[in-house]
Amino acid sequence: MTIRRATKEDAEKAAILIRFAIKEIAETLTGETKEEKILADLGDFFRSSGNRMSYENTLVYEQDGQVAGLIIAYHGKDAVALDEPIAERLRRKKNDPSINIDKEAEMEDFYLDTISVDPDFRGKGIGTSLIHQMEAFGVEKGYPSVSLIVEDVNPDAGRLYKRLGYKKTKMIRVSDGEFAYMVKELEKTPV
């Protein structure tokens, strides 16, 4: 078992894991409805730099030479800039200059955008390990809090996040869905 920084070479598996985690949000972000096109666009975003789904913002959990899970995170203050390449691609694709990406992350939070574990590797603590690794990174960077969103239709994930210390602070709307915005205060490391 290894948790490592993602590389561009992880794109094919990452696209599948991202799609699995974000469901219809993937359709909104890619402007596509056909699975092969959605996965192709997610892979393109993952291989590219400077966007929310980039390998640059991703850690992968590797087990027996396979990517078993991933986590994508970035600071909320960077969210608008990271969403702009995605929005611009959608504007060109749909020929609609008014397209924008729904706001997910608050400016002050270190945001866990996507957490996904391959179904063949579930129940082994992989998601928890990835979350802990990103939280440690947040502490190292001096971020005061970490946040994420979860759908009410995903009660297992909601229970996991509560167990890990996340608290629901509000409901937000993303891609026509309702999500609980959950926040955890990060502990400062002793000096």
C-alpha positions in Angstrom: 0.0 0.0 0.0 1.3 3.4 -1.0 -0.3 6.9 -1.0 1.5 9.0 -3.6 1.1 12.1 -5.7 -0.8 11.3 -8.9 0.8 11.4 -12.3 -0.6 12.0 -15.8 -0.3 8.2 -16.3 -3.0 7.6 -13.8 -5.6 9.5 -16.0 -7.6 6.5 -17.3 -8.3 5.0 -13.9 -8.7 8.4 -12.3 -11.4 9.4 -14.8 -13.3 6.2 -13.9 -13.0 7.0 -10.1 -13.9 10.7 -10.5 -17.0 9.7 -12.6 -18.0 7.2 -10.0 -17.7 9.8 -7.2 -19.2 12.9 -8.8 -21.9 11.2 -10.9 -24.1 13.8 -12.7 -21.7 16.6 -11.8 -19.3 15.0 -14.3 -22.0 15.6 -17.0 -22.3 19.2 -16.0 -18.5 19.7 -16.0 -17.9 18.0 -19.3 -21.1 19.0 -21.1 -21.4 15.4 -22.2 -24.0 12.6 -21.6 -22.3 9.7 -23.3 -20.1 7.7 -20.9 -17.1 7.3 -23.2 -17.1 11.1 -23.9 -17.5 11.9 -20.2 -14.6 9.6 -19.3 -12.4 11.1 -22.2 -13.0 14.6 -21.0 -12.4 13.7 -17.3 -9.1 12.1 -18.4 -8.1 15.2 -20.4 -8.8 17.4 -17.4 -6.8 15.1 -15.1 -3.8 15.1 -17.5 -3.9 18.9 -17.8 -2.6 21.3 -15.2 -4.3 24.3 -13.6 -7.8 22.9 -13.2 -9.7 21.3 -10.2 -9.5 17.8 -11.6 -5.8 17.9 -12.4 -3.3 15.3 -11.3 -1.6 18.2 -9.6 -4.3 18.3 -6.9 -4.6 14.5 -6.5 -3.2 11.8 -4.3 -3.8 8.1 -5.2 -3.8 5.1 -3.0 -2.0 2.3 -4.8 -2.3 -1.3 -3.8 -0.7 -4.3 -5.6 0.3 -2.0 -8.4 -3.3 -0.7 -9.0 -4.8 2.6 -8.2 -7.4 1.6 -5.6 -8.6 5.2 -4.7 -8.0 8.9 -5.1 -8.6 12.2 -3.4 -8.6 15.6 -5.1 -8.2 18.7 -2.9 -7.3 22.4 -3.2 -7.7 25.5 -1.2 -11.0 27.4 -1.6 -9.2 30.6 -2.5 -8.0 28.8 -5.7 -11.4 27.4 -6.7 -12.5 30.1 -9.1 -9.1 30.0 -11.0 -9.2 26.1 -11.1 -12.8 26.1 -12.4 -12.1 28.7 -15.2 -10.4 26.2 -17.7 -13.4 23.9 -17.3 -15.9 26.7 -17.7 -14.1 28.1 -20.7 -14.1 24.7 -22.4 -17.8 24.4 -21.7 -18.5 27.9 -23.1 -16.7 27.0 -26.3 -18.4 23.6 -26.6 -21.9 24.9 -25.9 -21.3 28.3 -27.6 -22.6 30.0 -24.5 -20.5 32.8 -22.9 -22.6 32.9 -19.8 -21.6 29.4 -18.5 -20.1 29.3 -15.0 -19.2 26.5 -12.6 -21.3 26.2 -9.4 -19.3 27.3 -6.3 -18.5 24.4 -4.0 -15.6 25.5 -1.8 -15.6 28.4 0.7 -12.7 30.8 0.4 -11.2 30.0 3.8 -11.4 26.1 3.6 -9.0 23.5 2.3 -11.6 21.7 0.1 -11.7 17.9 -0.5 -13.3 18.0 -3.9 -13.4 14.3 -4.8 -12.9 11.1 -2.7 -13.3 7.8 -4.5 -12.4 4.2 -3.8 -12.7 1.4 -6.4 -15.6 -0.9 -5.4 -13.2 -3.9 -5.4 -11.2 -2.2 -2.6 -14.0 -0.8 -0.4 -14.2 -1.5 3.3 -10.4 -1.5 3.8 -10.0 2.0 5.2 -8.6 3.5 1.9 -11.0 6.5 1.9 -10.1 7.2 5.5 -6.4 7.0 4.8 -6.6 9.4 1.9 -8.7 11.9 4.0 -6.2 11.7 6.8 -3.3 12.3 4.4 -4.9 15.4 2.9 -5.8 16.7 6.4 -2.2 16.3 7.4 -1.2 18.3 4.3 -3.7 21.0 5.3 -2.2 21.2 8.8 1.3 21.4 7.3 0.2 24.3 5.1 -1.4 26.0 8.1 -5.0 25.8 6.9 -7.5 26.3 9.7 -10.3 24.1 8.3 -11.1 21.4 5.7 -14.4 20.9 4.0 -16.3 18.7 1.6 -19.8 18.2 0.3 -21.9 15.0 0.4 -25.3 14.1 -1.0 -28.1 12.9 1.3 -28.4 9.9 -1.0 -25.0 8.8 0.2 -25.6 8.1 3.9 -22.5 5.8 4.2 -20.2 8.6 3.2 -22.0 11.1 5.5 -21.6 8.7 8.5 -17.9 8.3 7.7 -17.3 12.1 7.5 -19.2 12.6 10.8 -17.1 9.9 12.4 -14.0 11.7 11.2 -15.1 15.0 12.8 -16.8 16.8 10.0 -19.9 18.8 10.9 -22.7 19.9 8.5 -22.7 23.7 8.4 -25.2 24.3 5.5 -26.8 22.9 2.4 -25.6 24.0 -1.0 -26.9 23.4 -4.6 -24.5 22.0 -7.2 -25.5 20.8 -10.6 -29.2 20.8 -9.6 -28.5 18.6 -6.6 -28.6 19.3 -2.8 -25.5 18.7 -0.8 -24.5 19.0 2.8 -21.4 21.3 3.2 -19.4 19.7 6.0 -16.4 21.3 7.8 -13.7 20.1 10.1 -11.4 22.4 12.1 -7.8 21.4 11.6 -5.6 21.1 14.7 -2.4 23.1 14.7 0.8 21.3 15.0 2.9 22.1 18.1 5.8 24.5 17.5 
